[in-house]
Amino acid sequence: MDVKKLKRVCVLGSGGWGSVIARIVARNVLCMRRFHPKVTMYVFEEFLDGRKLTEIINKEHENVKYCRGYKFTNNLIALSDPVEAAKYADYIIFVTPHQFVDGLCKLLYGKIKKRAVGVSLIKGFEKKSGGGIDLISHIISKKLAIPCHVLMGANIASEVVAEIKHCTSTLGCKNRKRGEVLKDLFETDHLKISVVADEDTVEICGALKNIVATGVGFVDGLGLDNRMKEAMLRLGFMEMMKFVDLFYPGGRLSTFFESCGIADLIVTSFAGRNRKCAAAFVTSGKTIKELEKEMLNGQMLQGPPTAEEVTFMLRNEKMTDQFPLFTVIDQICRGQKEAKELTKCIEENILKKTYCPKNLKA
């Protein structure tokens, strides 16, 4: 087969999840005839004991900062220049904090293949100047003039890389044929991928569940019982459904029961970094930024900034009263209310009538 015709893959991002996905993709392409064996990975350059992180990855085939103890196959090449990493790629996988997407797209515009395809694994939103928010996949698609699909799911990077069984994820892809190709690119014996066409709902679930997980962390930090945690999850899940129903009509109710929905909400709320840091926020008296630096080894939280982005939109729409849980979590994160106010919010809303979606399809 002509090597020049083989499809190339690039991973933009090398944190915990980015490294795990790059490791999977680099392994998988070696067994797939349609893909070029070389996979590039953009790495934000850091120095560890006087050595460049890209140099360590390329020589030792291990990301010793974010994925220590797990080797990459030799076909994964780390690069510190995102343009160099992505310029020949047919499939560009985005796995950076959502705050960096705009700048990354500006660097890449006009310097990638016109027929490239994006896949976003990024959880979060971006504020619009008019008062609303935009989905990360939409931003990538608009700014780079390429289609962009999404991959979200109930998985923790450390569990996926350790090949613990029954890890799952949901690929949102409207193009059926392309969805089958991407499923093969990401799936392993231990990470199973389901494909749905409901791209927006998949992505929104992936972002909003981090807000709810932050609230669960507050519950833990306050030392409240499991009844309050259950109420927190139930109310949070209802607000997730209501958000899609009101602002993104046309989504499917069934998507909430995929890996990207209720499953991801549960996993993140019990084992994710948003829950962990939110609990410490209550008990330590430190700020979110201080805890991020102390506890996350260079990674970033997504729950607090996503809560701020969502309530920014809700305030402009004059709808904060319809999303009391999202609103109070944002206020607590920003120091406008004490964490104990969450208890009051839960107790005031738990007995209200369960939300019944109006626009979600079966």
BALOBA-1460 file (C-alpha; in Angstrom, 3 decimals):
// residues 362
<rec num="1" residu="m" x="0.000" y="0.000" z="0.000"/>
<rec num="2" residu="d" x="1.165" y="3.532" z="-0.807"/>
<rec num="3" residu="v" x="2.239" y="5.057" z="2.533"/>
<rec num="4" residu="k" x="1.380" y="8.543" z="1.236"/>
<rec num="5" residu="k" x="-2.306" y="7.578" z="1.071"/>
<rec num="6" residu="l" x="-2.498" y="6.363" z="4.657"/>
<rec num="7" residu="k" x="-4.429" y="8.537" z="7.108"/>
<rec num="8" residu="r" x="-2.397" y="10.371" z="9.743"/>
<rec num="9" residu="v" x="-3.451" y="11.041" z="13.329"/>
<rec num="10" residu="c" x="-2.431" y="13.833" z="15.689"/>
<rec num="11" residu="v" x="-3.257" y="14.248" z="19.379"/>
<rec num="12" residu="l" x="-3.226" y="17.829" z="20.660"/>
<rec num="13" residu="g" x="-2.661" y="17.578" z="24.399"/>
<rec num="14" residu="s" x="-0.509" y="15.453" z="26.687"/>
<rec num="15" residu="g" x="-2.049" y="15.672" z="30.151"/>
<rec num="16" residu="g" x="-3.344" y="12.552" z="31.863"/>
<rec num="17" residu="w" x="-6.253" y="11.855" z="29.514"/>
<rec num="18" residu="g" x="-4.406" y="13.122" z="26.438"/>
<rec num="19" residu="s" x="-1.489" y="10.772" z="27.126"/>
<rec num="20" residu="v" x="-3.794" y="7.801" z="27.699"/>
<rec num="21" residu="i" x="-5.679" y="8.440" z="24.443"/>
<rec num="22" residu="a" x="-2.450" y="8.991" z="22.508"/>
<rec num="23" residu="r" x="-1.150" y="5.695" z="23.877"/>
<rec num="24" residu="i" x="-4.292" y="3.873" z="22.726"/>
<rec num="25" residu="v" x="-4.373" y="5.489" z="19.284"/>
<rec num="26" residu="a" x="-0.657" y="4.873" z="18.659"/>
<rec num="27" residu="r" x="-1.147" y="1.195" z="19.473"/>
<rec num="28" residu="n" x="-4.282" y="0.848" z="17.378"/>
<rec num="29" residu="v" x="-2.907" y="2.392" z="14.181"/>
<rec num="30" residu="l" x="-0.214" y="-0.274" z="14.073"/>
<rec num="31" residu="c" x="-2.976" y="-2.843" z="13.530"/>
<rec num="32" residu="m" x="-5.066" y="-0.842" z="11.050"/>
<rec num="33" residu="r" x="-4.200" y="-0.815" z="7.361"/>
<rec num="34" residu="r" x="-5.811" y="2.554" z="6.591"/>
<rec num="35" residu="f" x="-3.672" y="4.549" z="9.070"/>
<rec num="36" residu="h" x="-0.095" y="5.782" z="8.893"/>
<rec num="37" residu="p" x="1.950" y="4.167" z="11.693"/>
<rec num="38" residu="k" x="3.361" y="7.497" z="12.941"/>
<rec num="39" residu="v" x="1.190" y="9.390" z="15.467"/>
<rec num="40" residu="t" x="2.160" y="12.888" z="16.575"/>
<rec num="41" residu="m" x="1.333" y="14.382" z="19.970"/>
<rec num="42" residu="y" x="1.532" y="18.065" z="20.838"/>
<rec num="43" residu="v" x="3.160" y="18.508" z="24.246"/>
<rec num="44" residu="f" x="3.228" y="21.796" z="26.110"/>
<rec num="45" residu="e" x="6.952" y="22.009" z="26.757"/>
<rec num="46" residu="e" x="8.064" y="21.670" z="30.355"/>
<rec num="47" residu="f" x="11.430" y="20.997" z="31.973"/>
<rec num="48" residu="l" x="11.844" y="18.134" z="34.419"/>
<rec num="49" residu="d" x="15.221" y="17.972" z="36.148"/>
<rec num="50" residu="g" x="16.678" y="20.097" z="33.367"/>
<rec num="51" residu="r" x="15.312" y="17.925" z="30.539"/>
<rec num="52" residu="k" x="12.575" y="18.792" z="28.059"/>
<rec num="53" residu="l" x="9.425" y="16.734" z="28.485"/>
<rec num="54" residu="t" x="9.280" y="16.110" z="24.711"/>
<rec num="55" residu="e" x="12.834" y="14.780" z="24.816"/>
<rec num="56" residu="i" x="11.969" y="12.418" z="27.686"/>
<rec num="57" residu="i" x="8.865" y="11.115" z="25.872"/>
<rec num="58" residu="n" x="10.704" y="10.554" z="22.585"/>
<rec num="59" residu="k" x="13.728" y="8.853" z="24.173"/>
<rec num="60" residu="e" x="12.124" y="6.947" z="27.029"/>
<rec num="61" residu="h" x="8.643" y="6.552" z="25.472"/>
<rec num="62" residu="e" x="6.896" y="7.589" z="28.668"/>
<rec num="63" residu="n" x="5.202" y="10.749" z="29.906"/>
<rec num="64" residu="v" x="6.845" y="10.709" z="33.319"/>
<rec num="65" residu="k" x="4.798" y="13.658" z="34.588"/>
<rec num="66" residu="y" x="1.233" y="12.780" z="33.582"/>
<rec num="67" residu="c" x="1.313" y="9.066" z="32.763"/>
<rec num="68" residu="r" x="4.183" y="7.604" z="34.761"/>
<rec num="69" residu="g" x="4.738" y="3.872" z="34.582"/>
<rec num="70" residu="y" x="3.072" y="3.291" z="31.210"/>
<rec num="71" residu="k" x="5.141" y="3.117" z="28.046"/>
<rec num="72" residu="f" x="4.164" y="4.481" z="24.658"/>
<rec num="73" residu="t" x="4.833" y="2.492" z="21.521"/>
<rec num="74" residu="n" x="7.802" y="3.836" z="19.543"/>
<rec num="75" residu="n" x="5.575" y="5.234" z="16.779"/>
<rec num="76" residu="l" x="4.312" y="8.074" z="19.015"/>
<rec num="77" residu="i" x="6.291" y="11.278" z="18.419"/>
<rec num="78" residu="a" x="6.080" y="14.180" z="20.895"/>
<rec num="79" residu="l" x="6.365" y="17.703" z="19.449"/>
<rec num="80" residu="s" x="6.316" y="21.074" z="21.217"/>
<rec num="81" residu="d" x="4.851" y="22.910" z="18.205"/>
<rec num="82" residu="p" x="1.113" y="22.276" z="17.656"/>
<rec num="83" residu="v" x="1.298" y="23.322" z="13.998"/>
<rec num="84" residu="e" x="4.143" y="20.903" z="13.338"/>
<rec num="85" residu="a" x="2.187" y="18.162" z="15.091"/>
<rec num="86" residu="a" x="-1.082" y="18.750" z="13.197"/>
<rec num="87" residu="k" x="-0.149" y="20.018" z="9.726"/>
<rec num="88" residu="y" x="-0.220" y="16.624" z="7.980"/>
<rec num="89" residu="a" x="-2.968" y="15.039" z="10.091"/>
<rec num="90" residu="d" x="-6.220" y="13.730" z="8.655"/>
<rec num="91" residu="y" x="-7.657" y="13.202" z="12.156"/>
<rec num="92" residu="i" x="-6.899" y="15.786" z="14.847"/>
<rec num="93" residu="i" x="-7.801" y="14.811" z="18.406"/>
<rec num="94" residu="f" x="-8.209" y="17.752" z="20.801"/>
<rec num="95" residu="v" x="-7.452" y="16.982" z="24.470"/>
<rec num="96" residu="t" x="-6.411" y="20.292" z="26.050"/>
<rec num="97" residu="p" x="-8.088" y="22.360" z="28.789"/>
<rec num="98" residu="h" x="-10.988" y="24.179" z="27.155"/>
<rec num="99" residu="q" x="-9.501" y="27.557" z="28.079"/>
<rec num="100" residu="f" x="-6.752" y="27.019" z="25.467"/>
<rec num="101" residu="v" x="-8.920" y="26.085" z="22.489"/>
<rec num="102" residu="d" x="-9.330" y="29.572" z="21.026"/>
<rec num="103" residu="g" x="-5.595" y="30.271" z="20.963"/>
<rec num="104" residu="l" x="-4.843" y="26.827" z="19.581"/>
<rec num="105" residu="c" x="-7.296" y="27.291" z="16.716"/>
<rec num="106" residu="k" x="-5.766" y="30.647" z="15.843"/>
<rec num="107" residu="l" x="-2.368" y="28.967" z="15.541"/>
<rec num="108" residu="l" x="-3.714" y="26.132" z="13.394"/>
<rec num="109" residu="y" x="-5.995" y="28.075" z="11.051"/>
<rec num="110" residu="g" x="-4.871" y="27.737" z="7.432"/>
<rec num="111" residu="k" x="-2.027" y="25.386" z="8.396"/>
<rec num="112" residu="i" x="-3.825" y="22.050" z="8.491"/>
<rec num="113" residu="k" x="-5.354" y="19.869" z="5.802"/>
<rec num="114" residu="k" x="-8.599" y="21.266" z="4.390"/>
<rec num="115" residu="r" x="-10.252" y="17.852" z="4.657"/>
<rec num="116" residu="a" x="-9.042" y="17.140" z="8.181"/>
<rec num="117" residu="v" x="-11.524" y="15.855" z="10.773"/>
<rec num="118" residu="g" x="-11.512" y="16.934" z="14.411"/>
<rec num="119" residu="v" x="-12.514" y="14.972" z="17.496"/>
<rec num="120" residu="s" x="-12.937" y="16.861" z="20.754"/>
<rec num="121" residu="l" x="-12.406" y="15.181" z="24.115"/>
<rec num="122" residu="i" x="-12.566" y="18.582" z="25.822"/>
<rec num="123" residu="k" x="-15.149" y="19.184" z="28.526"/>
<rec num="124" residu="g" x="-16.363" y="22.737" z="28.949"/>
<rec num="125" residu="f" x="-17.865" y="25.741" z="27.165"/>
<rec num="126" residu="e" x="-16.736" y="29.141" z="25.956"/>
<rec num="127" residu="k" x="-18.526" y="32.402" z="26.700"/>
<rec num="128" residu="k" x="-20.006" y="34.323" z="23.778"/>
<rec num="129" residu="s" x="-19.817" y="38.103" z="23.739"/>
<rec num="130" residu="g" x="-23.605" y="38.301" z="23.395"/>
<rec num="131" residu="g" x="-24.172" y="36.566" z="26.716"/>
<rec num="132" residu="g" x="-24.464" y="32.935" z="25.651"/>
<rec num="133" residu="i" x="-22.048" y="30.020" z="25.477"/>
<rec num="134" residu="d" x="-20.625" y="27.941" z="22.660"/>
<rec num="135" residu="l" x="-19.729" y="24.250" z="22.517"/>
<rec num="136" residu="i" x="-16.034" y="23.477" z="22.099"/>
<rec num="137" residu="s" x="-16.643" y="21.229" z="19.074"/>
<rec num="138" residu="h" x="-18.594" y="24.065" z="17.422"/>
<rec num="139" residu="i" x="-15.727" y="26.477" z="18.062"/>
<rec num="140" residu="i" x="-13.187" y="24.087" z="16.566"/>
<rec num="141" residu="s" x="-15.413" y="23.456" z="13.559"/>
<rec num="142" residu="k" x="-16.064" y="27.156" z="12.909"/>
<rec num="143" residu="k" x="-12.543" y="28.424" z="13.499"/>
<rec num="144" residu="l" x="-10.804" y="25.686" z="11.501"/>
<rec num="145" residu="a" x="-13.544" y="25.043" z="8.908"/>
<rec num="146" residu="i" x="-13.498" y="21.287" z="9.577"/>
<rec num="147" residu="p" x="-16.095" y="18.861" z="10.965"/>
<rec num="148" residu="c" x="-15.555" y="18.088" z="14.643"/>
<rec num="149" residu="h" x="-17.047" y="15.169" z="16.548"/>
<rec num="150" residu="v" x="-16.905" y="14.409" z="20.285"/>
<rec num="151" residu="l" x="-15.833" y="11.603" z="22.614"/>
<rec num="152" residu="m" x="-17.043" y="11.665" z="26.242"/>
<rec num="153" residu="g" x="-17.570" y="8.926" z="28.768"/>
<rec num="154" residu="a" x="-17.502" y="7.333" z="32.184"/>
<rec num="155" residu="n" x="-13.811" y="6.766" z="32.517"/>
<rec num="156" residu="i" x="-10.923" y="7.863" z="34.715"/>
<rec num="157" residu="a" x="-7.595" y="8.148" z="32.897"/>
<rec num="158" residu="s" x="-5.723" y="6.100" z="35.509"/>
<rec num="159" residu="e" x="-8.224" y="3.242" z="35.157"/>
<rec num="160" residu="v" x="-8.218" y="3.231" z="31.361"/>
<rec num="161" residu="v" x="-4.420" y="3.186" z="31.151"/>
<rec num="162" residu="a" x="-4.300" y="0.389" z="33.739"/>
<rec num="163" residu="e" x="-6.635" y="-1.563" z="31.414"/>
<rec num="164" residu="i" x="-9.315" y="-2.100" z="34.022"/>
<rec num="165" residu="k" x="-12.219" y="-3.852" z="32.352"/>
<rec num="166" residu="h" x="-15.581" y="-2.315" z="31.534"/>
<rec num="167" residu="c" x="-14.358" y="1.235" z="30.828"/>
<rec num="168" residu="t" x="-16.743" y="2.861" z="28.356"/>
<rec num="169" residu="s" x="-17.091" y="6.018" z="26.307"/>
<rec num="170" residu="t" x="-19.574" y="7.572" z="23.886"/>
<rec num="171" residu="l" x="-18.627" y="8.887" z="20.455"/>
<rec num="172" residu="g" x="-20.947" y="11.566" z="19.114"/>
<rec num="173" residu="c" x="-20.721" y="11.459" z="15.328"/>
<rec num="174" residu="k" x="-23.471" y="12.238" z="12.835"/>
<rec num="175" residu="n" x="-21.522" y="10.679" z="9.959"/>
<rec num="176" residu="r" x="-22.177" y="6.963" z="10.320"/>
<rec num="177" residu="k" x="-19.262" y="5.758" z="8.182"/>
<rec num="178" residu="r" x="-16.803" y="8.095" z="9.890"/>
<rec num="179" residu="g" x="-18.148" y="7.030" z="13.268"/>
<rec num="180" residu="e" x="-17.188" y="3.432" z="12.526"/>
<rec num="181" residu="v" x="-13.629" y="4.483" z="11.639"/>
<rec num="182" residu="l" x="-13.262" y="6.580" z="14.800"/>
<rec num="183" residu="k" x="-14.698" y="3.800" z="16.950"/>
<rec num="184" residu="d" x="-11.937" y="1.493" z="15.687"/>
<rec num="185" residu="l" x="-9.337" y="4.184" z="16.342"/>
<rec num="186" residu="f" x="-10.273" y="4.584" z="20.024"/>
<rec num="187" residu="e" x="-11.629" y="1.209" z="21.094"/>
<rec num="188" residu="t" x="-9.629" y="-1.448" z="22.948"/>
<rec num="189" residu="d" x="-10.460" y="-4.704" z="24.727"/>
<rec num="190" residu="h" x="-10.864" y="-2.666" z="27.927"/>
<rec num="191" residu="l" x="-12.377" y="0.572" z="26.572"/>
<rec num="192" residu="k" x="-15.620" y="0.013" z="24.699"/>
<rec num="193" residu="i" x="-17.050" y="2.756" z="22.483"/>
<rec num="194" residu="s" x="-20.705" y="3.289" z="21.576"/>
<rec num="195" residu="v" x="-21.561" y="5.617" z="18.677"/>
<rec num="196" residu="v" x="-24.554" y="7.965" z="18.643"/>
<rec num="197" residu="a" x="-25.515" y="10.750" z="16.246"/>
<rec num="198" residu="d" x="-26.550" y="13.140" z="19.044"/>
<rec num="199" residu="e" x="-23.240" y="15.045" z="19.135"/>
<rec num="200" residu="d" x="-24.355" y="18.122" z="21.083"/>
<rec num="201" residu="t" x="-25.959" y="16.185" z="23.934"/>
<rec num="202" residu="v" x="-22.879" y="13.982" z="24.284"/>
<rec num="203" residu="e" x="-20.691" y="17.049" z="24.620"/>
<rec num="204" residu="i" x="-23.009" y="18.967" z="26.945"/>
<rec num="205" residu="c" x="-23.270" y="16.009" z="29.312"/>
<rec num="206" residu="g" x="-19.482" y="15.825" z="29.426"/>
<rec num="207" residu="a" x="-19.274" y="19.467" z="30.479"/>
<rec num="208" residu="l" x="-22.203" y="19.757" z="32.883"/>
<rec num="209" residu="k" x="-21.402" y="16.651" z="34.913"/>
<rec num="210" residu="n" x="-18.270" y="18.438" z="36.179"/>
<rec num="211" residu="i" x="-20.475" y="21.101" z="37.785"/>
<rec num="212" residu="v" x="-22.506" y="18.415" z="39.554"/>
<rec num="213" residu="a" x="-19.347" y="16.587" z="40.653"/>
<rec num="214" residu="t" x="-18.108" y="19.829" z="42.175"/>
<rec num="215" residu="g" x="-21.346" y="20.021" z="44.152"/>
<rec num="216" residu="v" x="-20.871" y="16.441" z="45.345"/>
<rec num="217" residu="g" x="-17.412" y="17.465" z="46.557"/>
<rec num="218" residu="f" x="-18.982" y="20.267" z="48.586"/>
<rec num="219" residu="v" x="-21.368" y="17.727" z="50.124"/>
<rec num="220" residu="d" x="-18.402" y="15.541" z="51.111"/>
<rec num="221" residu="g" x="-16.461" y="18.510" z="52.458"/>
<rec num="222" residu="l" x="-19.430" y="19.519" z="54.612"/>
<rec num="223" residu="g" x="-19.563" y="15.982" z="56.047"/>
<rec num="224" residu="l" x="-23.156" y="15.442" z="54.938"/>
<rec num="225" residu="d" x="-24.715" y="11.992" z="54.668"/>
<rec num="226" residu="n" x="-25.434" y="9.846" z="51.626"/>
<rec num="227" residu="r" x="-29.011" y="11.122" z="51.481"/>
<rec num="228" residu="m" x="-27.682" y="14.572" z="50.600"/>
<rec num="229" residu="k" x="-25.287" y="13.131" z="48.055"/>
<rec num="230" residu="e" x="-28.140" y="11.223" z="46.398"/>
<rec num="231" residu="a" x="-30.250" y="14.380" z="46.322"/>
<rec num="232" residu="m" x="-27.341" y="16.333" z="44.860"/>
<rec num="233" residu="l" x="-26.906" y="13.803" z="42.041"/>
<rec num="234" residu="r" x="-30.633" y="13.595" z="41.310"/>
<rec num="235" residu="l" x="-31.111" y="17.359" z="41.145"/>
<rec num="236" residu="g" x="-27.933" y="17.762" z="39.123"/>
<rec num="237" residu="f" x="-29.014" y="15.159" z="36.601"/>
<rec num="238" residu="m" x="-32.384" y="16.894" z="36.200"/>
<rec num="239" residu="e" x="-30.697" y="20.236" z="35.570"/>
<rec num="240" residu="m" x="-28.445" y="18.594" z="32.961"/>
<rec num="241" residu="m" x="-31.523" y="17.313" z="31.121"/>
<rec num="242" residu="k" x="-33.342" y="20.622" z="31.448"/>
<rec num="243" residu="f" x="-30.348" y="22.529" z="30.057"/>
<rec num="244" residu="v" x="-30.231" y="20.415" z="26.885"/>
<rec num="245" residu="d" x="-34.015" y="20.416" z="26.588"/>
<rec num="246" residu="l" x="-34.335" y="24.209" z="26.752"/>
<rec num="247" residu="f" x="-31.221" y="25.385" z="24.948"/>
<rec num="248" residu="y" x="-30.392" y="22.542" z="22.515"/>
<rec num="249" residu="p" x="-33.776" y="21.124" z="21.424"/>
<rec num="250" residu="g" x="-33.563" y="18.089" z="19.216"/>
<rec num="251" residu="g" x="-31.333" y="16.089" z="21.541"/>
<rec num="252" residu="r" x="-32.293" y="12.554" z="22.516"/>
<rec num="253" residu="l" x="-33.323" y="11.427" z="25.976"/>
<rec num="254" residu="s" x="-31.564" y="8.102" z="25.379"/>
<rec num="255" residu="t" x="-28.181" y="9.864" z="25.165"/>
<rec num="256" residu="f" x="-28.401" y="10.669" z="28.885"/>
<rec num="257" residu="f" x="-28.292" y="6.948" z="29.569"/>
<rec num="258" residu="e" x="-25.185" y="6.350" z="27.490"/>
<rec num="259" residu="s" x="-21.707" y="6.328" z="29.026"/>
<rec num="260" residu="c" x="-21.439" y="10.100" z="28.484"/>
<rec num="261" residu="g" x="-24.530" y="10.761" z="30.609"/>
<rec num="262" residu="i" x="-25.572" y="9.207" z="33.918"/>
<rec num="263" residu="a" x="-22.591" y="6.827" z="33.931"/>
<rec num="264" residu="d" x="-20.019" y="9.623" z="33.569"/>
<rec num="265" residu="l" x="-21.875" y="11.688" z="36.163"/>
<rec num="266" residu="i" x="-21.618" y="8.882" z="38.731"/>
<rec num="267" residu="v" x="-17.964" y="8.050" z="38.031"/>
<rec num="268" residu="t" x="-16.838" y="11.685" z="38.131"/>
<rec num="269" residu="s" x="-18.858" y="12.444" z="41.248"/>
<rec num="270" residu="f" x="-17.195" y="9.631" z="43.182"/>
<rec num="271" residu="a" x="-13.688" y="9.455" z="41.713"/>
<rec num="272" residu="g" x="-12.914" y="12.606" z="39.713"/>
<rec num="273" residu="r" x="-10.633" y="15.516" z="40.531"/>
<rec num="274" residu="n" x="-13.500" y="18.042" z="40.658"/>
<rec num="275" residu="r" x="-15.077" y="16.200" z="43.588"/>
<rec num="276" residu="k" x="-11.733" y="15.804" z="45.338"/>
<rec num="277" residu="c" x="-10.742" y="19.469" z="45.068"/>
<rec num="278" residu="a" x="-14.233" y="20.728" z="45.932"/>
<rec num="279" residu="a" x="-14.179" y="18.721" z="49.164"/>
<rec num="280" residu="a" x="-10.777" y="20.199" z="50.025"/>
<rec num="281" residu="f" x="-12.121" y="23.666" z="49.193"/>
<rec num="282" residu="v" x="-14.627" y="23.319" z="52.013"/>
<rec num="283" residu="t" x="-12.294" y="21.790" z="54.608"/>
<rec num="284" residu="s" x="-9.090" y="23.745" z="53.907"/>
<rec num="285" residu="g" x="-10.329" y="27.292" z="53.401"/>
<rec num="286" residu="k" x="-8.017" y="27.597" z="50.400"/>
<rec num="287" residu="t" x="-9.070" y="28.978" z="47.009"/>
<rec num="288" residu="i" x="-9.859" y="26.826" z="43.986"/>
<rec num="289" residu="k" x="-6.691" y="28.076" z="42.252"/>
<rec num="290" residu="e" x="-4.506" y="27.233" z="45.265"/>
<rec num="291" residu="l" x="-5.908" y="23.705" z="45.452"/>
<rec num="292" residu="e" x="-5.513" y="23.236" z="41.713"/>
<rec num="293" residu="k" x="-1.786" y="23.976" z="42.024"/>
<rec num="294" residu="e" x="-1.326" y="21.828" z="45.119"/>
<rec num="295" residu="m" x="-3.354" y="18.768" z="44.165"/>
<rec num="296" residu="l" x="-3.410" y="18.327" z="40.394"/>
<rec num="297" residu="n" x="0.208" y="18.105" z="39.241"/>
<rec num="298" residu="g" x="-0.259" y="20.732" z="36.529"/>
<rec num="299" residu="q" x="-3.747" y="19.686" z="35.447"/>
<rec num="300" residu="m" x="-6.759" y="22.017" z="35.570"/>
<rec num="301" residu="l" x="-10.234" y="21.760" z="37.072"/>
<rec num="302" residu="q" x="-13.196" y="22.004" z="34.708"/>
<rec num="303" residu="g" x="-16.132" y="22.138" z="37.148"/>
<rec num="304" residu="p" x="-15.697" y="25.681" z="38.549"/>
<rec num="305" residu="p" x="-15.016" y="27.438" z="35.198"/>
<rec num="306" residu="t" x="-17.851" y="25.523" z="33.533"/>
<rec num="307" residu="a" x="-20.211" y="26.574" z="36.327"/>
<rec num="308" residu="e" x="-19.181" y="30.186" z="35.749"/>
<rec num="309" residu="e" x="-19.743" y="29.893" z="31.987"/>
<rec num="310" residu="v" x="-23.171" y="28.315" z="32.406"/>
<rec num="311" residu="t" x="-24.401" y="30.845" z="34.970"/>
<rec num="312" residu="f" x="-23.056" y="33.657" z="32.776"/>
<rec num="313" residu="m" x="-25.484" y="32.444" z="30.128"/>
<rec num="314" residu="l" x="-28.317" y="31.855" z="32.597"/>
<rec num="315" residu="r" x="-28.040" y="35.367" z="34.019"/>
<rec num="316" residu="n" x="-28.274" y="36.861" z="30.549"/>
<rec num="317" residu="e" x="-31.292" y="34.682" z="29.825"/>
<rec num="318" residu="k" x="-32.767" y="35.592" z="33.236"/>
<rec num="319" residu="m" x="-33.138" y="31.878" z="33.998"/>
<rec num="320" residu="t" x="-30.943" y="31.302" z="37.060"/>
<rec num="321" residu="d" x="-34.080" y="30.504" z="39.071"/>
<rec num="322" residu="q" x="-34.684" y="27.486" z="36.823"/>
<rec num="323" residu="f" x="-31.195" y="26.129" z="37.531"/>
<rec num="324" residu="p" x="-30.723" y="26.747" z="41.261"/>
<rec num="325" residu="l" x="-28.125" y="24.025" z="41.736"/>
<rec num="326" residu="f" x="-25.801" y="25.177" z="38.928"/>
<rec num="327" residu="t" x="-26.192" y="28.743" z="40.159"/>
<rec num="328" residu="v" x="-25.350" y="28.106" z="43.816"/>
<rec num="329" residu="i" x="-22.359" y="25.904" z="42.928"/>
<rec num="330" residu="d" x="-20.936" y="28.761" z="40.854"/>
<rec num="331" residu="q" x="-21.554" y="31.229" z="43.700"/>
<rec num="332" residu="i" x="-19.768" y="28.952" z="46.177"/>
<rec num="333" residu="c" x="-16.793" y="28.478" z="43.840"/>
<rec num="334" residu="r" x="-16.418" y="32.229" z="43.480"/>
<rec num="335" residu="g" x="-16.757" y="32.919" z="47.192"/>
<rec num="336" residu="q" x="-20.115" y="34.698" z="46.896"/>
<rec num="337" residu="k" x="-21.824" y="32.169" z="49.150"/>
<rec num="338" residu="e" x="-20.645" y="29.736" z="51.811"/>
<rec num="339" residu="a" x="-20.678" y="26.019" z="51.014"/>
<rec num="340" residu="k" x="-23.433" y="25.387" z="53.572"/>
<rec num="341" residu="e" x="-25.810" y="27.296" z="51.264"/>
<rec num="342" residu="l" x="-25.774" y="24.190" z="49.066"/>
<rec num="343" residu="t" x="-27.701" y="22.309" z="51.759"/>
<rec num="344" residu="k" x="-30.415" y="24.938" z="51.726"/>
<rec num="345" residu="c" x="-30.639" y="24.805" z="47.917"/>
<rec num="346" residu="i" x="-31.006" y="21.009" z="47.932"/>
<rec num="347" residu="e" x="-33.657" y="21.016" z="50.657"/>
<rec num="348" residu="e" x="-35.687" y="23.732" z="48.919"/>
<rec num="349" residu="n" x="-35.712" y="21.922" z="45.574"/>
<rec num="350" residu="i" x="-35.667" y="18.194" z="46.298"/>
<rec num="351" residu="l" x="-39.435" y="17.884" z="46.795"/>
<rec num="352" residu="k" x="-40.360" y="19.941" z="43.761"/>
<rec num="353" residu="k" x="-41.959" y="18.211" z="40.807"/>
<rec num="354" residu="t" x="-39.518" y="16.179" z="38.700"/>
<rec num="355" residu="y" x="-38.631" y="17.947" z="35.465"/>
<rec num="356" residu="c" x="-40.304" y="16.450" z="32.399"/>
<rec num="357" residu="p" x="-38.451" y="17.177" z="29.135"/>
<rec num="358" residu="k" x="-40.516" y="18.914" z="26.439"/>
<rec num="359" residu="n" x="-38.195" y="18.893" z="23.441"/>
<rec num="360" residu="l" x="-35.998" y="15.833" z="23.914"/>
<rec num="361" residu="k" x="-36.753" y="13.022" z="21.497"/>
<rec num="362" residu="a" x="-37.266" y="9.483" z="22.698"/>
